[in-house]
Amino acid sequence: MPQTDIGTELRQAAPEPLLPVEKKLIGFSLGTGLVLLLALALLNYLLPATF
């Protein structure tokens, strides 16, 4: 059996659309990341690190 190049196989594969649950997970992850980033910025503003 000859070896096939994985890159060639991936380029030839048909694109698959995201499932609705995948879209929700992406949105939830981005939302959580932004909220946590804002909370960290607020915490840093209120309690700055002093050395």
PASEBA-1860 file (N, C-alpha, C; in nm, 3 decimals):
! residues 51
1> MPQTDIGT> 0.085/-0.118/0.000/0.000/0.000/0.000/0.089/0.124/0.000 ~ 0.075/0.212/-0.099/0.160/0.333/-0.103/0.116/0.433/0.003 ~ 0.216/0.507/0.052/0.186/0.609/0.153/0.126/0.731/0.084 ~ 0.026/0.790/0.149/-0.035/0.911/0.096/0.005/1.029/0.183 ~ 0.015/1.144/0.121/0.051/1.266/0.191/-0.074/1.321/0.260 ~ -0.066/1.345/0.389/-0.181/1.393/0.465/-0.226/1.531/0.416 ~ -0.132/1.614/0.374/-0.167/1.746/0.323/-0.251/1.737/0.197 ~ -0.215/1.645/0.109/-0.293/1.626/-0.013/-0.433/1.577/0.019
9> ELRQAAPE> -0.443/1.484/0.110/-0.574/1.432/0.149/-0.661/1.542/0.210 ~ -0.603/1.627/0.294/-0.680/1.734/0.356/-0.725/1.839/0.255 ~ -0.642/1.867/0.155/-0.680/1.965/0.052/-0.792/1.911/-0.036 ~ -0.796/1.780/-0.055/-0.898/1.720/-0.140/-1.029/1.695/-0.066 ~ -1.028/1.699/0.066/-1.149/1.673/0.143/-1.247/1.789/0.128 ~ -1.374/1.756/0.125/-1.478/1.859/0.114/-1.492/1.931/0.248 ~ -1.508/2.063/0.245/-1.526/2.137/0.371/-1.659/2.101/0.435 ~ -1.659/2.092/0.567/-1.780/2.059/0.641/-1.822/2.181/0.721
17> PLLPVEKK> -1.952/2.216/0.717/-1.998/2.331/0.795/-1.996/2.299/0.945 ~ -1.987/2.405/1.025/-1.990/2.387/1.170/-2.130/2.348/1.213 ~ -2.137/2.259/1.310/-2.265/2.222/1.369/-2.313/2.333/1.461 ~ -2.444/2.342/1.484/-2.494/2.446/1.574/-2.432/2.440/1.714 ~ -2.410/2.320/1.766/-2.350/2.310/1.899/-2.205/2.359/1.897 ~ -2.136/2.341/1.787/-1.999/2.391/1.775/-1.998/2.544/1.773 ~ -2.095/2.603/1.704/-2.105/2.748/1.700/-2.133/2.803/1.839 ~ -2.220/2.736/1.915/-2.251/2.780/2.051/-2.129/2.769/2.141
25> LIGFSLGT> -2.052/2.662/2.126/-1.931/2.646/2.207/-1.827/2.753/2.175 ~ -1.814/2.788/2.048/-1.720/2.892/2.008/-1.763/3.026/2.068 ~ -1.892/3.056/2.057/-1.943/3.181/2.113/-1.928/3.187/2.264 ~ -1.957/3.075/2.331/-1.944/3.070/2.476/-1.798/3.090/2.517 ~ -1.707/3.027/2.446/-1.564/3.040/2.479/-1.514/3.183/2.458 ~ -1.553/3.244/2.347/-1.512/3.381/2.322/-1.573/3.477/2.424 ~ -1.700/3.457/2.456/-1.766/3.541/2.555/-1.702/3.528/2.691 ~ -1.674/3.406/2.733/-1.610/3.382/2.862/-1.472/3.447/2.866
33> GLVLLLAL> -1.396/3.433/2.759/-1.263/3.492/2.753/-1.268/3.644/2.763 ~ -1.363/3.706/2.694/-1.374/3.852/2.700/-1.417/3.900/2.838 ~ -1.511/3.831/2.899/-1.556/3.869/3.034/-1.442/3.856/3.133 ~ -1.367/3.747/3.126/-1.255/3.728/3.218/-1.145/3.831/3.194 ~ -1.122/3.866/3.069/-1.022/3.968/3.038/-1.063/4.104/3.096 ~ -1.191/4.138/3.081/-1.240/4.263/3.138/-1.233/4.261/3.291 ~ -1.264/4.147/3.352/-1.256/4.137/3.498/-1.111/4.153/3.544 ~ -1.018/4.095/3.472/-0.877/4.109/3.507/-0.831/4.254/3.493
41> ALLNYLLP> -0.874/4.321/3.387/-0.837/4.460/3.367/-0.894/4.547/3.479 ~ -1.019/4.521/3.517/-1.081/4.598/3.626/-1.010/4.571/3.758 ~ -0.977/4.446/3.784/-0.906/4.412/3.907/-0.768/4.478/3.910 ~ -0.701/4.481/3.796/-0.570/4.544/3.789/-0.582/4.696/3.810 ~ -0.691/4.754/3.762/-0.712/4.897/3.780/-0.740/4.929/3.927 ~ -0.823/4.848/3.992/-0.860/4.874/4.130/-0.750/4.838/4.229 ~ -0.678/4.731/4.202/-0.571/4.683/4.291/-0.443/4.664/4.210 ~ -0.376/4.773/4.176/-0.254/4.759/4.093/-0.143/4.688/4.170
49> ATF> -0.065/4.613/4.097/0.047/4.542/4.158/0.160/4.643/4.184 ~ 0.203/4.650/4.308/0.313/4.741/4.343/0.427/4.660/4.402 ~ 0.543/4.685/4.353/0.663/4.612/4.400/0.759/4.706/4.466
END
